[in-house]
Amino acid sequence: MNYLETRAYHYNLEPFLIAQDAPKKRGDSRLMIINNEKP
């Protein structure tokens, strides 16, 4: 995948990852990375 495809893939997964991770690990580094990637 190229850069744009990779970002589109992560944007599509973002709600799923947040729903999965937020209850278990608040402040998870992966969540912080996803949130900081938004333009």
C-alpha positions in Angstrom: 0.0 0.0 0.0 1.2 3.5 -0.7 1.0 6.4 1.8 -2.5 7.5 0.9 -3.9 4.0 0.9 -2.4 3.4 4.3 -3.9 6.5 5.7 -7.3 5.7 4.2 -7.1 2.2 5.7 -6.3 3.6 9.2 -9.1 6.2 9.0 -11.5 3.3 8.2 -10.3 1.3 11.2 -10.2 4.3 13.5 -13.7 4.0 15.1 -13.1 0.2 15.5 -9.7 0.7 17.2 -11.1 3.3 19.5 -14.1 1.2 20.5 -11.8 -1.8 21.1 -9.0 0.0 23.0 -10.6 2.9 24.9 -12.4 0.8 27.6 -9.3 -1.3 28.2 -6.4 1.1 28.0 -7.2 4.8 28.3 -4.4 7.0 26.9 -3.0 4.1 24.8 -0.1 5.2 22.6 -1.9 3.8 19.6 -5.0 6.0 20.2 -2.8 9.0 20.7 -1.0 8.4 17.4 -4.4 8.0 15.6 -5.7 11.2 17.1 -2.6 13.1 16.3 -2.6 12.0 12.6 -5.8 13.9 11.8 -5.1 16.8 9.5 
